[in-house]
């Protein structure tokens, strides 16, 4: 967290989905909901593949009220 941004990262050992487009085609809507919220507040979502085996990290950034990145 900074004066203008909150970043949240969640990692797991499942390699899928590897992109937001792929996530949109899955049953769950959780990631899509979080991405929509992030965009509403000027933030973004990215999915990073694990560098040391299976898995991924999802990073969500939210711009705090009154903040600029």
Secondary structure in CASP SS format (residue, H / E / C, confidence):
PFRMAT SS
TARGET T0000
AUTHOR 0000-0000-0000
METHOD secondary structure of the structure
MODEL  1
X C 1.00
X C 1.00
X C 1.00
X C 1.00
X E 1.00
X E 1.00
X E 1.00
X E 1.00
X E 1.00
X E 1.00
X E 1.00
X E 1.00
X C 1.00
X C 1.00
X C 1.00
X C 1.00
X C 1.00
X C 1.00
X C 1.00
X H 1.00
X H 1.00
X H 1.00
X H 1.00
X H 1.00
X C 1.00
X C 1.00
X C 1.00
X C 1.00
X C 1.00
X H 1.00
X H 1.00
X H 1.00
X H 1.00
X H 1.00
X H 1.00
X H 1.00
X H 1.00
X H 1.00
X H 1.00
X H 1.00
X C 1.00
X C 1.00
X C 1.00
X E 1.00
X E 1.00
X E 1.00
X E 1.00
X E 1.00
X E 1.00
X C 1.00
X C 1.00
X C 1.00
X C 1.00
X C 1.00
X C 1.00
X E 1.00
X E 1.00
X E 1.00
X E 1.00
X E 1.00
X E 1.00
X E 1.00
X E 1.00
X C 1.00
X C 1.00
X C 1.00
X C 1.00
X C 1.00
X C 1.00
END
